[in-house]
Amino acid sequence: MVTKKTSPPPRPVERVQTGVRMEKRIVKVLKALADLKDLSLGDLLEGIVLHAFEGKPPFAAATLKQIAELKRIYGLDLAASDSHRLKERPA
């Protein structure tokens, strides 16, 4: 007998438009990853944040390999240790 796994019902939410600024190469990698996963950028970011709020890693090993390749392609050489040291370039 085959048991079909059912997924939980969708959770209604209210979304808001944001005006956040992010480092250009990070955005390029995020957009490319969202495209690879067939997600909107917002859905990808929501998933990352919800995992982070629970202290859970948001990505499987295979996805981390894809991210590493996208970082190479877009020249993203920043790491988590840089997160509190980023400074806007003068215009």
PDB file of N, CA, C and O in Angstrom, chain B, residues numbered from 101:
ATOM      1  N   MET B 101       0.833  -1.175   0.000  1.00  0.00           N
ATOM      2  CA  MET B 101       0.000   0.000   0.000  1.00  0.00           C
ATOM      3  C   MET B 101       0.883   1.246   0.000  1.00  0.00           C
ATOM      4  O   MET B 101       1.800   1.361   0.813  1.00  0.00           O
ATOM      5  N   VAL B 102       0.607   2.177  -0.911  1.00  0.00           N
ATOM      6  CA  VAL B 102       1.354   3.418  -1.020  1.00  0.00           C
ATOM      7  C   VAL B 102       0.598   4.505  -0.277  1.00  0.00           C
ATOM      8  O   VAL B 102      -0.583   4.749  -0.524  1.00  0.00           O
ATOM      9  N   THR B 103       1.305   5.152   0.637  1.00  0.00           N
ATOM     10  CA  THR B 103       0.700   6.238   1.394  1.00  0.00           C
ATOM     11  C   THR B 103       1.138   7.556   0.784  1.00  0.00           C
ATOM     12  O   THR B 103       2.333   7.814   0.638  1.00  0.00           O
ATOM     13  N   LYS B 104       0.177   8.385   0.429  1.00  0.00           N
ATOM     14  CA  LYS B 104       0.490   9.679  -0.154  1.00  0.00           C
ATOM     15  C   LYS B 104       0.723  10.689   0.969  1.00  0.00           C
ATOM     16  O   LYS B 104      -0.121  10.869   1.847  1.00  0.00           O
ATOM     17  N   LYS B 105       1.875  11.336   0.924  1.00  0.00           N
ATOM     18  CA  LYS B 105       2.201  12.346   1.921  1.00  0.00           C
ATOM     19  C   LYS B 105       1.488  13.644   1.536  1.00  0.00           C
ATOM     20  O   LYS B 105       1.635  14.138   0.418  1.00  0.00           O
ATOM     21  N   THR B 106       0.734  14.171   2.453  1.00  0.00           N
ATOM     22  CA  THR B 106       0.040  15.427   2.182  1.00  0.00           C
ATOM     23  C   THR B 106       0.793  16.568   2.833  1.00  0.00           C
ATOM     24  O   THR B 106       1.332  16.441   3.932  1.00  0.00           O
ATOM     25  N   SER B 107       0.817  17.679   2.129  1.00  0.00           N
ATOM     26  CA  SER B 107       1.482  18.852   2.701  1.00  0.00           C
ATOM     27  C   SER B 107       0.464  19.685   3.471  1.00  0.00           C
ATOM     28  O   SER B 107      -0.732  19.655   3.181  1.00  0.00           O
ATOM     29  N   PRO B 108       0.955  20.420   4.446  1.00  0.00           N
ATOM     30  CA  PRO B 108       0.048  21.259   5.231  1.00  0.00           C
ATOM     31  C   PRO B 108      -0.630  22.295   4.332  1.00  0.00           C
ATOM     32  O   PRO B 108      -0.094  22.639   3.279  1.00  0.00           O
ATOM     33  N   PRO B 109      -1.785  22.787   4.727  1.00  0.00           N
ATOM     34  CA  PRO B 109      -2.473  23.793   3.911  1.00  0.00           C
ATOM     35  C   PRO B 109      -1.691  25.103   3.878  1.00  0.00           C
ATOM     36  O   PRO B 109      -0.920  25.391   4.794  1.00  0.00           O
ATOM     37  N   PRO B 110      -1.886  25.894   2.827  1.00  0.00           N
ATOM     38  CA  PRO B 110      -1.194  27.188   2.749  1.00  0.00           C
ATOM     39  C   PRO B 110      -1.563  28.084   3.924  1.00  0.00           C
ATOM     40  O   PRO B 110      -2.663  28.000   4.470  1.00  0.00           O
ATOM     41  N   ARG B 111      -0.621  28.944   4.300  1.00  0.00           N
ATOM     42  CA  ARG B 111      -0.833  29.891   5.402  1.00  0.00           C
ATOM     43  C   ARG B 111      -1.044  31.287   4.813  1.00  0.00           C
ATOM     44  O   ARG B 111      -0.129  31.836   4.200  1.00  0.00           O
ATOM     45  N   PRO B 112      -2.223  31.865   4.987  1.00  0.00           N
ATOM     46  CA  PRO B 112      -2.441  33.225   4.470  1.00  0.00           C
ATOM     47  C   PRO B 112      -1.567  34.233   5.219  1.00  0.00           C
ATOM     48  O   PRO B 112      -1.443  34.176   6.442  1.00  0.00           O
ATOM     49  N   VAL B 113      -0.978  35.139   4.480  1.00  0.00           N
ATOM     50  CA  VAL B 113      -0.142  36.184   5.061  1.00  0.00           C
ATOM     51  C   VAL B 113      -0.454  37.512   4.376  1.00  0.00           C
ATOM     52  O   VAL B 113      -1.056  37.543   3.302  1.00  0.00           O
ATOM     53  N   GLU B 114      -0.045  38.591   5.002  1.00  0.00           N
ATOM     54  CA  GLU B 114      -0.133  39.912   4.380  1.00  0.00           C
ATOM     55  C   GLU B 114       1.282  40.370   4.086  1.00  0.00           C
ATOM     56  O   GLU B 114       2.099  40.512   4.996  1.00  0.00           O
ATOM     57  N   ARG B 115       1.565  40.596   2.831  1.00  0.00           N
ATOM     58  CA  ARG B 115       2.907  41.026   2.439  1.00  0.00           C
ATOM     59  C   ARG B 115       2.926  42.533   2.232  1.00  0.00           C
ATOM     60  O   ARG B 115       1.919  43.141   1.869  1.00  0.00           O
ATOM     61  N   VAL B 116       4.102  43.126   2.474  1.00  0.00           N
ATOM     62  CA  VAL B 116       4.299  44.564   2.279  1.00  0.00           C
ATOM     63  C   VAL B 116       5.510  44.779   1.375  1.00  0.00           C
ATOM     64  O   VAL B 116       6.449  43.983   1.364  1.00  0.00           O
ATOM     65  N   GLN B 117       5.465  45.845   0.636  1.00  0.00           N
ATOM     66  CA  GLN B 117       6.593  46.217  -0.218  1.00  0.00           C
ATOM     67  C   GLN B 117       7.662  46.859   0.654  1.00  0.00           C
ATOM     68  O   GLN B 117       7.349  47.676   1.521  1.00  0.00           O
ATOM     69  N   THR B 118       8.924  46.494   0.431  1.00  0.00           N
ATOM     70  CA  THR B 118      10.010  47.090   1.210  1.00  0.00           C
ATOM     71  C   THR B 118      10.922  47.887   0.290  1.00  0.00           C
ATOM     72  O   THR B 118      10.898  47.720  -0.929  1.00  0.00           O
ATOM     73  N   GLY B 119      11.694  48.722   0.872  1.00  0.00           N
ATOM     74  CA  GLY B 119      12.647  49.507   0.111  1.00  0.00           C
ATOM     75  C   GLY B 119      14.047  49.309   0.656  1.00  0.00           C
ATOM     76  O   GLY B 119      14.762  50.281   0.904  1.00  0.00           O
ATOM     77  N   VAL B 120      14.444  48.062   0.844  1.00  0.00           N
ATOM     78  CA  VAL B 120      15.758  47.791   1.431  1.00  0.00           C
ATOM     79  C   VAL B 120      16.869  47.970   0.402  1.00  0.00           C
ATOM     80  O   VAL B 120      16.669  47.782  -0.799  1.00  0.00           O
ATOM     81  N   ARG B 121      18.037  48.336   0.904  1.00  0.00           N
ATOM     82  CA  ARG B 121      19.222  48.441   0.058  1.00  0.00           C
ATOM     83  C   ARG B 121      20.167  47.322   0.451  1.00  0.00           C
ATOM     84  O   ARG B 121      20.383  47.060   1.634  1.00  0.00           O
ATOM     85  N   MET B 122      20.733  46.660  -0.561  1.00  0.00           N
ATOM     86  CA  MET B 122      21.673  45.569  -0.318  1.00  0.00           C
ATOM     87  C   MET B 122      22.849  45.697  -1.267  1.00  0.00           C
ATOM     88  O   MET B 122      22.765  46.357  -2.303  1.00  0.00           O
ATOM     89  N   GLU B 123      23.926  45.067  -0.901  1.00  0.00           N
ATOM     90  CA  GLU B 123      25.129  45.054  -1.738  1.00  0.00           C
ATOM     91  C   GLU B 123      24.777  44.426  -3.094  1.00  0.00           C
ATOM     92  O   GLU B 123      24.106  43.396  -3.161  1.00  0.00           O
ATOM     93  N   LYS B 124      25.236  45.057  -4.147  1.00  0.00           N
ATOM     94  CA  LYS B 124      24.857  44.712  -5.523  1.00  0.00           C
ATOM     95  C   LYS B 124      25.117  43.249  -5.887  1.00  0.00           C
ATOM     96  O   LYS B 124      24.251  42.604  -6.480  1.00  0.00           O
ATOM     97  N   ARG B 125      26.279  42.719  -5.548  1.00  0.00           N
ATOM     98  CA  ARG B 125      26.609  41.344  -5.928  1.00  0.00           C
ATOM     99  C   ARG B 125      25.787  40.339  -5.133  1.00  0.00           C
ATOM    100  O   ARG B 125      25.458  39.267  -5.641  1.00  0.00           O
ATOM    101  N   ILE B 126      25.451  40.680  -3.880  1.00  0.00           N
ATOM    102  CA  ILE B 126      24.593  39.797  -3.084  1.00  0.00           C
ATOM    103  C   ILE B 126      23.233  39.678  -3.759  1.00  0.00           C
ATOM    104  O   ILE B 126      22.677  38.584  -3.860  1.00  0.00           O
ATOM    105  N   VAL B 127      22.700  40.804  -4.221  1.00  0.00           N
ATOM    106  CA  VAL B 127      21.397  40.791  -4.893  1.00  0.00           C
ATOM    107  C   VAL B 127      21.457  39.960  -6.167  1.00  0.00           C
ATOM    108  O   VAL B 127      20.527  39.209  -6.459  1.00  0.00           O
ATOM    109  N   LYS B 128      22.537  40.084  -6.923  1.00  0.00           N
ATOM    110  CA  LYS B 128      22.679  39.291  -8.156  1.00  0.00           C
ATOM    111  C   LYS B 128      22.663  37.798  -7.845  1.00  0.00           C
ATOM    112  O   LYS B 128      21.990  37.028  -8.530  1.00  0.00           O
ATOM    113  N   VAL B 129      23.401  37.384  -6.814  1.00  0.00           N
ATOM    114  CA  VAL B 129      23.437  35.969  -6.433  1.00  0.00           C
ATOM    115  C   VAL B 129      22.058  35.511  -5.962  1.00  0.00           C
ATOM    116  O   VAL B 129      21.603  34.430  -6.336  1.00  0.00           O
ATOM    117  N   LEU B 130      21.394  36.323  -5.147  1.00  0.00           N
ATOM    118  CA  LEU B 130      20.058  35.963  -4.658  1.00  0.00           C
ATOM    119  C   LEU B 130      19.060  35.828  -5.799  1.00  0.00           C
ATOM    120  O   LEU B 130      18.274  34.880  -5.825  1.00  0.00           O
ATOM    121  N   LYS B 131      19.082  36.764  -6.741  1.00  0.00           N
ATOM    122  CA  LYS B 131      18.160  36.694  -7.880  1.00  0.00           C
ATOM    123  C   LYS B 131      18.430  35.449  -8.725  1.00  0.00           C
ATOM    124  O   LYS B 131      17.494  34.775  -9.155  1.00  0.00           O
ATOM    125  N   ALA B 132      19.688  35.149  -8.959  1.00  0.00           N
ATOM    126  CA  ALA B 132      20.033  33.972  -9.752  1.00  0.00           C
ATOM    127  C   ALA B 132      19.618  32.692  -9.025  1.00  0.00           C
ATOM    128  O   ALA B 132      19.120  31.758  -9.654  1.00  0.00           O
ATOM    129  N   LEU B 133      19.817  32.642  -7.719  1.00  0.00           N
ATOM    130  CA  LEU B 133      19.419  31.468  -6.948  1.00  0.00           C
ATOM    131  C   LEU B 133      17.902  31.312  -6.956  1.00  0.00           C
ATOM    132  O   LEU B 133      17.393  30.205  -7.127  1.00  0.00           O
ATOM    133  N   ALA B 134      17.182  32.408  -6.775  1.00  0.00           N
ATOM    134  CA  ALA B 134      15.718  32.354  -6.820  1.00  0.00           C
ATOM    135  C   ALA B 134      15.260  31.808  -8.169  1.00  0.00           C
ATOM    136  O   ALA B 134      14.340  30.993  -8.231  1.00  0.00           O
ATOM    137  N   ASP B 135      15.893  32.253  -9.238  1.00  0.00           N
ATOM    138  CA  ASP B 135      15.547  31.767 -10.575  1.00  0.00           C
ATOM    139  C   ASP B 135      15.824  30.267 -10.703  1.00  0.00           C
ATOM    140  O   ASP B 135      15.007  29.528 -11.252  1.00  0.00           O
ATOM    141  N   LEU B 136      16.972  29.821 -10.198  1.00  0.00           N
ATOM    142  CA  LEU B 136      17.300  28.390 -10.239  1.00  0.00           C
ATOM    143  C   LEU B 136      16.278  27.546  -9.485  1.00  0.00           C
ATOM    144  O   LEU B 136      15.959  26.429  -9.893  1.00  0.00           O
ATOM    145  N   LYS B 137      15.771  28.088  -8.389  1.00  0.00           N
ATOM    146  CA  LYS B 137      14.819  27.354  -7.545  1.00  0.00           C
ATOM    147  C   LYS B 137      13.366  27.615  -7.950  1.00  0.00           C
ATOM    148  O   LYS B 137      12.439  27.114  -7.313  1.00  0.00           O
ATOM    149  N   ASP B 138      13.175  28.402  -9.014  1.00  0.00           N
ATOM    150  CA  ASP B 138      11.837  28.745  -9.509  1.00  0.00           C
ATOM    151  C   ASP B 138      11.006  29.423  -8.418  1.00  0.00           C
ATOM    152  O   ASP B 138       9.836  29.098  -8.212  1.00  0.00           O
ATOM    153  N   LEU B 139      11.642  30.374  -7.725  1.00  0.00           N
ATOM    154  CA  LEU B 139      11.003  31.147  -6.665  1.00  0.00           C
ATOM    155  C   LEU B 139      11.104  32.626  -6.993  1.00  0.00           C
ATOM    156  O   LEU B 139      11.962  33.041  -7.773  1.00  0.00           O
ATOM    157  N   SER B 140      10.234  33.413  -6.401  1.00  0.00           N
ATOM    158  CA  SER B 140      10.426  34.857  -6.475  1.00  0.00           C
ATOM    159  C   SER B 140      11.534  35.222  -5.482  1.00  0.00           C
ATOM    160  O   SER B 140      11.825  34.463  -4.558  1.00  0.00           O
ATOM    161  N   LEU B 141      12.137  36.375  -5.681  1.00  0.00           N
ATOM    162  CA  LEU B 141      13.165  36.832  -4.749  1.00  0.00           C
ATOM    163  C   LEU B 141      12.580  36.972  -3.350  1.00  0.00           C
ATOM    164  O   LEU B 141      13.229  36.610  -2.369  1.00  0.00           O
ATOM    165  N   GLY B 142      11.371  37.491  -3.251  1.00  0.00           N
ATOM    166  CA  GLY B 142      10.717  37.640  -1.952  1.00  0.00           C
ATOM    167  C   GLY B 142      10.502  36.313  -1.258  1.00  0.00           C
ATOM    168  O   GLY B 142      10.742  36.193  -0.057  1.00  0.00           O
ATOM    169  N   ASP B 143      10.045  35.295  -2.013  1.00  0.00           N
ATOM    170  CA  ASP B 143       9.838  33.970  -1.415  1.00  0.00           C
ATOM    171  C   ASP B 143      11.152  33.377  -0.916  1.00  0.00           C
ATOM    172  O   ASP B 143      11.200  32.775   0.157  1.00  0.00           O
ATOM    173  N   LEU B 144      12.212  33.548  -1.696  1.00  0.00           N
ATOM    174  CA  LEU B 144      13.524  33.050  -1.269  1.00  0.00           C
ATOM    175  C   LEU B 144      13.962  33.738   0.020  1.00  0.00           C
ATOM    176  O   LEU B 144      14.401  33.071   0.957  1.00  0.00           O
ATOM    177  N   LEU B 145      13.849  35.060   0.077  1.00  0.00           N
ATOM    178  CA  LEU B 145      14.270  35.802   1.267  1.00  0.00           C
ATOM    179  C   LEU B 145      13.418  35.431   2.479  1.00  0.00           C
ATOM    180  O   LEU B 145      13.942  35.295   3.585  1.00  0.00           O
ATOM    181  N   GLU B 146      12.111  35.265   2.281  1.00  0.00           N
ATOM    182  CA  GLU B 146      11.255  34.850   3.399  1.00  0.00           C
ATOM    183  C   GLU B 146      11.708  33.501   3.954  1.00  0.00           C
ATOM    184  O   GLU B 146      11.774  33.315   5.169  1.00  0.00           O
ATOM    185  N   GLY B 147      12.019  32.564   3.061  1.00  0.00           N
ATOM    186  CA  GLY B 147      12.478  31.246   3.500  1.00  0.00           C
ATOM    187  C   GLY B 147      13.784  31.318   4.271  1.00  0.00           C
ATOM    188  O   GLY B 147      13.940  30.663   5.302  1.00  0.00           O
ATOM    189  N   ILE B 148      14.724  32.116   3.770  1.00  0.00           N
ATOM    190  CA  ILE B 148      16.018  32.277   4.449  1.00  0.00           C
ATOM    191  C   ILE B 148      15.810  32.846   5.850  1.00  0.00           C
ATOM    192  O   ILE B 148      16.378  32.348   6.822  1.00  0.00           O
ATOM    193  N   VAL B 149      14.995  33.887   5.944  1.00  0.00           N
ATOM    194  CA  VAL B 149      14.772  34.545   7.233  1.00  0.00           C
ATOM    195  C   VAL B 149      14.046  33.623   8.212  1.00  0.00           C
ATOM    196  O   VAL B 149      14.426  33.546   9.380  1.00  0.00           O
ATOM    197  N   LEU B 150      13.007  32.923   7.750  1.00  0.00           N
ATOM    198  CA  LEU B 150      12.283  32.014   8.647  1.00  0.00           C
ATOM    199  C   LEU B 150      13.198  30.922   9.183  1.00  0.00           C
ATOM    200  O   LEU B 150      13.106  30.559  10.355  1.00  0.00           O
ATOM    201  N   HIS B 151      14.080  30.395   8.341  1.00  0.00           N
ATOM    202  CA  HIS B 151      15.052  29.404   8.812  1.00  0.00           C
ATOM    203  C   HIS B 151      16.007  30.033   9.829  1.00  0.00           C
ATOM    204  O   HIS B 151      16.283  29.447  10.876  1.00  0.00           O
ATOM    205  N   ALA B 152      16.505  31.224   9.514  1.00  0.00           N
ATOM    206  CA  ALA B 152      17.445  31.899  10.425  1.00  0.00           C
ATOM    207  C   ALA B 152      16.806  32.182  11.781  1.00  0.00           C
ATOM    208  O   ALA B 152      17.458  32.040  12.815  1.00  0.00           O
ATOM    209  N   PHE B 153      15.530  32.582  11.783  1.00  0.00           N
ATOM    210  CA  PHE B 153      14.838  32.863  13.043  1.00  0.00           C
ATOM    211  C   PHE B 153      14.766  31.642  13.948  1.00  0.00           C
ATOM    212  O   PHE B 153      14.687  31.773  15.170  1.00  0.00           O
ATOM    213  N   GLU B 154      14.793  30.448  13.346  1.00  0.00           N
ATOM    214  CA  GLU B 154      14.747  29.212  14.132  1.00  0.00           C
ATOM    215  C   GLU B 154      16.122  28.580  14.309  1.00  0.00           C
ATOM    216  O   GLU B 154      16.238  27.485  14.860  1.00  0.00           O
ATOM    217  N   GLY B 155      17.163  29.264  13.845  1.00  0.00           N
ATOM    218  CA  GLY B 155      18.513  28.732  13.964  1.00  0.00           C
ATOM    219  C   GLY B 155      18.767  27.525  13.079  1.00  0.00           C
ATOM    220  O   GLY B 155      19.630  26.699  13.378  1.00  0.00           O
ATOM    221  N   LYS B 156      18.012  27.420  11.981  1.00  0.00           N
ATOM    222  CA  LYS B 156      18.146  26.282  11.068  1.00  0.00           C
ATOM    223  C   LYS B 156      18.867  26.731   9.798  1.00  0.00           C
ATOM    224  O   LYS B 156      18.665  27.853   9.334  1.00  0.00           O
ATOM    225  N   PRO B 157      19.698  25.870   9.242  1.00  0.00           N
ATOM    226  CA  PRO B 157      20.344  26.232   7.977  1.00  0.00           C
ATOM    227  C   PRO B 157      19.304  26.260   6.852  1.00  0.00           C
ATOM    228  O   PRO B 157      18.510  25.328   6.724  1.00  0.00           O
ATOM    229  N   PRO B 158      19.303  27.318   6.038  1.00  0.00           N
ATOM    230  CA  PRO B 158      18.292  27.428   4.995  1.00  0.00           C
ATOM    231  C   PRO B 158      18.582  26.619   3.736  1.00  0.00           C
ATOM    232  O   PRO B 158      17.688  26.429   2.912  1.00  0.00           O
ATOM    233  N   PHE B 159      19.821  26.136   3.570  1.00  0.00           N
ATOM    234  CA  PHE B 159      20.192  25.488   2.313  1.00  0.00           C
ATOM    235  C   PHE B 159      20.798  24.111   2.525  1.00  0.00           C
ATOM    236  O   PHE B 159      21.547  23.882   3.475  1.00  0.00           O
ATOM    237  N   ALA B 160      20.463  23.209   1.631  1.00  0.00           N
ATOM    238  CA  ALA B 160      21.068  21.878   1.592  1.00  0.00           C
ATOM    239  C   ALA B 160      22.452  21.984   0.944  1.00  0.00           C
ATOM    240  O   ALA B 160      22.789  23.005   0.344  1.00  0.00           O
ATOM    241  N   ALA B 161      23.230  20.943   1.070  1.00  0.00           N
ATOM    242  CA  ALA B 161      24.600  20.937   0.532  1.00  0.00           C
ATOM    243  C   ALA B 161      24.630  21.223  -0.970  1.00  0.00           C
ATOM    244  O   ALA B 161      25.497  21.959  -1.442  1.00  0.00           O
ATOM    245  N   ALA B 162      23.698  20.653  -1.715  1.00  0.00           N
ATOM    246  CA  ALA B 162      23.676  20.873  -3.166  1.00  0.00           C
ATOM    247  C   ALA B 162      23.415  22.342  -3.495  1.00  0.00           C
ATOM    248  O   ALA B 162      23.999  22.881  -4.435  1.00  0.00           O
ATOM    249  N   THR B 163      22.553  22.979  -2.735  1.00  0.00           N
ATOM    250  CA  THR B 163      22.262  24.396  -2.963  1.00  0.00           C
ATOM    251  C   THR B 163      23.465  25.252  -2.590  1.00  0.00           C
ATOM    252  O   THR B 163      23.751  26.244  -3.259  1.00  0.00           O
ATOM    253  N   LEU B 164      24.168  24.878  -1.531  1.00  0.00           N
ATOM    254  CA  LEU B 164      25.375  25.624  -1.156  1.00  0.00           C
ATOM    255  C   LEU B 164      26.417  25.563  -2.268  1.00  0.00           C
ATOM    256  O   LEU B 164      27.144  26.533  -2.481  1.00  0.00           O
ATOM    257  N   LYS B 165      26.500  24.446  -2.976  1.00  0.00           N
ATOM    258  CA  LYS B 165      27.420  24.341  -4.120  1.00  0.00           C
ATOM    259  C   LYS B 165      26.981  25.286  -5.235  1.00  0.00           C
ATOM    260  O   LYS B 165      27.816  25.934  -5.866  1.00  0.00           O
ATOM    261  N   GLN B 166      25.672  25.367  -5.478  1.00  0.00           N
ATOM    262  CA  GLN B 166      25.159  26.295  -6.489  1.00  0.00           C
ATOM    263  C   GLN B 166      25.472  27.735  -6.088  1.00  0.00           C
ATOM    264  O   GLN B 166      25.873  28.542  -6.927  1.00  0.00           O
ATOM    265  N   ILE B 167      25.291  28.055  -4.820  1.00  0.00           N
ATOM    266  CA  ILE B 167      25.580  29.402  -4.333  1.00  0.00           C
ATOM    267  C   ILE B 167      27.061  29.728  -4.514  1.00  0.00           C
ATOM    268  O   ILE B 167      27.401  30.832  -4.941  1.00  0.00           O
ATOM    269  N   ALA B 168      27.938  28.789  -4.197  1.00  0.00           N
ATOM    270  CA  ALA B 168      29.379  29.009  -4.374  1.00  0.00           C
ATOM    271  C   ALA B 168      29.704  29.328  -5.832  1.00  0.00           C
ATOM    272  O   ALA B 168      30.523  30.204  -6.109  1.00  0.00           O
ATOM    273  N   GLU B 169      29.070  28.629  -6.752  1.00  0.00           N
ATOM    274  CA  GLU B 169      29.307  28.877  -8.179  1.00  0.00           C
ATOM    275  C   GLU B 169      28.758  30.251  -8.580  1.00  0.00           C
ATOM    276  O   GLU B 169      29.405  30.974  -9.337  1.00  0.00           O
ATOM    277  N   LEU B 170      27.590  30.610  -8.090  1.00  0.00           N
ATOM    278  CA  LEU B 170      27.017  31.926  -8.395  1.00  0.00           C
ATOM    279  C   LEU B 170      27.888  33.040  -7.804  1.00  0.00           C
ATOM    280  O   LEU B 170      28.075  34.079  -8.436  1.00  0.00           O
ATOM    281  N   LYS B 171      28.416  32.831  -6.608  1.00  0.00           N
ATOM    282  CA  LYS B 171      29.320  33.819  -6.014  1.00  0.00           C
ATOM    283  C   LYS B 171      30.555  34.001  -6.889  1.00  0.00           C
ATOM    284  O   LYS B 171      31.024  35.123  -7.079  1.00  0.00           O
ATOM    285  N   ARG B 172      31.080  32.904  -7.420  1.00  0.00           N
ATOM    286  CA  ARG B 172      32.238  32.987  -8.308  1.00  0.00           C
ATOM    287  C   ARG B 172      31.878  33.760  -9.575  1.00  0.00           C
ATOM    288  O   ARG B 172      32.626  34.639 -10.004  1.00  0.00           O
ATOM    289  N   ILE B 173      30.742  33.435 -10.167  1.00  0.00           N
ATOM    290  CA  ILE B 173      30.312  34.087 -11.408  1.00  0.00           C
ATOM    291  C   ILE B 173      30.144  35.587 -11.216  1.00  0.00           C
ATOM    292  O   ILE B 173      30.555  36.371 -12.071  1.00  0.00           O
ATOM    293  N   TYR B 174      29.545  35.990 -10.106  1.00  0.00           N
ATOM    294  CA  TYR B 174      29.261  37.409  -9.871  1.00  0.00           C
ATOM    295  C   TYR B 174      30.336  38.127  -9.057  1.00  0.00           C
ATOM    296  O   TYR B 174      30.163  39.291  -8.695  1.00  0.00           O
ATOM    297  N   GLY B 175      31.436  37.449  -8.769  1.00  0.00           N
ATOM    298  CA  GLY B 175      32.550  38.087  -8.077  1.00  0.00           C
ATOM    299  C   GLY B 175      32.244  38.468  -6.636  1.00  0.00           C
ATOM    300  O   GLY B 175      32.794  39.439  -6.116  1.00  0.00           O
ATOM    301  N   LEU B 176      31.373  37.711  -5.998  1.00  0.00           N
ATOM    302  CA  LEU B 176      31.012  38.008  -4.609  1.00  0.00           C
ATOM    303  C   LEU B 176      32.032  37.351  -3.684  1.00  0.00           C
ATOM    304  O   LEU B 176      32.039  36.134  -3.498  1.00  0.00           O
ATOM    305  N   ASP B 177      32.885  38.185  -3.115  1.00  0.00           N
ATOM    306  CA  ASP B 177      33.949  37.682  -2.243  1.00  0.00           C
ATOM    307  C   ASP B 177      33.706  38.037  -0.777  1.00  0.00           C
ATOM    308  O   ASP B 177      34.608  37.897   0.050  1.00  0.00           O
ATOM    309  N   LEU B 178      32.505  38.492  -0.450  1.00  0.00           N
ATOM    310  CA  LEU B 178      32.174  38.825   0.933  1.00  0.00           C
ATOM    311  C   LEU B 178      31.796  37.570   1.706  1.00  0.00           C
ATOM    312  O   LEU B 178      31.294  36.603   1.134  1.00  0.00           O
ATOM    313  N   ALA B 179      32.041  37.597   3.004  1.00  0.00           N
ATOM    314  CA  ALA B 179      31.703  36.480   3.886  1.00  0.00           C
ATOM    315  C   ALA B 179      30.902  37.017   5.070  1.00  0.00           C
ATOM    316  O   ALA B 179      30.773  38.227   5.252  1.00  0.00           O
ATOM    317  N   ALA B 180      30.372  36.106   5.862  1.00  0.00           N
ATOM    318  CA  ALA B 180      29.588  36.499   7.038  1.00  0.00           C
ATOM    319  C   ALA B 180      30.399  37.406   7.960  1.00  0.00           C
ATOM    320  O   ALA B 180      29.844  38.307   8.590  1.00  0.00           O
ATOM    321  N   SER B 181      31.685  37.177   8.040  1.00  0.00           N
ATOM    322  CA  SER B 181      32.536  38.000   8.911  1.00  0.00           C
ATOM    323  C   SER B 181      32.620  39.450   8.440  1.00  0.00           C
ATOM    324  O   SER B 181      33.035  40.326   9.200  1.00  0.00           O
ATOM    325  N   ASP B 182      32.232  39.708   7.195  1.00  0.00           N
ATOM    326  CA  ASP B 182      32.226  41.078   6.667  1.00  0.00           C
ATOM    327  C   ASP B 182      30.933  41.826   6.980  1.00  0.00           C
ATOM    328  O   ASP B 182      30.856  43.035   6.762  1.00  0.00           O
ATOM    329  N   SER B 183      29.920  41.131   7.486  1.00  0.00           N
ATOM    330  CA  SER B 183      28.577  41.703   7.568  1.00  0.00           C
ATOM    331  C   SER B 183      28.469  42.992   8.378  1.00  0.00           C
ATOM    332  O   SER B 183      27.619  43.827   8.070  1.00  0.00           O
ATOM    333  N   HIS B 184      29.286  43.180   9.384  1.00  0.00           N
ATOM    334  CA  HIS B 184      29.207  44.399  10.187  1.00  0.00           C
ATOM    335  C   HIS B 184      30.310  45.397   9.835  1.00  0.00           C
ATOM    336  O   HIS B 184      30.530  46.378  10.545  1.00  0.00           O
ATOM    337  N   ARG B 185      30.996  45.125   8.727  1.00  0.00           N
ATOM    338  CA  ARG B 185      32.089  46.001   8.312  1.00  0.00           C
ATOM    339  C   ARG B 185      31.857  46.641   6.947  1.00  0.00           C
ATOM    340  O   ARG B 185      32.747  47.308   6.419  1.00  0.00           O
ATOM    341  N   LEU B 186      30.675  46.448   6.373  1.00  0.00           N
ATOM    342  CA  LEU B 186      30.398  46.991   5.047  1.00  0.00           C
ATOM    343  C   LEU B 186      30.150  48.491   5.120  1.00  0.00           C
ATOM    344  O   LEU B 186      29.431  48.970   5.998  1.00  0.00           O
ATOM    345  N   LYS B 187      30.742  49.217   4.205  1.00  0.00           N
ATOM    346  CA  LYS B 187      30.611  50.665   4.181  1.00  0.00           C
ATOM    347  C   LYS B 187      30.316  51.100   2.746  1.00  0.00           C
ATOM    348  O   LYS B 187      30.957  50.639   1.801  1.00  0.00           O
ATOM    349  N   GLU B 188      29.352  51.983   2.599  1.00  0.00           N
ATOM    350  CA  GLU B 188      28.977  52.502   1.274  1.00  0.00           C
ATOM    351  C   GLU B 188      30.148  53.236   0.647  1.00  0.00           C
ATOM    352  O   GLU B 188      30.835  54.009   1.314  1.00  0.00           O
ATOM    353  N   ARG B 189      30.376  52.989  -0.656  1.00  0.00           N
ATOM    354  CA  ARG B 189      31.410  53.731  -1.374  1.00  0.00           C
ATOM    355  C   ARG B 189      30.947  55.175  -1.561  1.00  0.00           C
ATOM    356  O   ARG B 189      29.757  55.425  -1.754  1.00  0.00           O
ATOM    357  N   PRO B 190      31.871  56.116  -1.504  1.00  0.00           N
ATOM    358  CA  PRO B 190      31.477  57.517  -1.761  1.00  0.00           C
ATOM    359  C   PRO B 190      30.963  57.649  -3.198  1.00  0.00           C
ATOM    360  O   PRO B 190      31.470  56.999  -4.112  1.00  0.00           O
ATOM    361  N   ALA B 191      29.963  58.490  -3.379  1.00  0.00           N
ATOM    362  CA  ALA B 191      29.367  58.693  -4.715  1.00  0.00           C
ATOM    363  C   ALA B 191      30.273  59.495  -5.614  1.00  0.00           C
ATOM    364  O   ALA B 191      29.926  59.755  -6.766  1.00  0.00           O
TER     365      ALA B 191
END
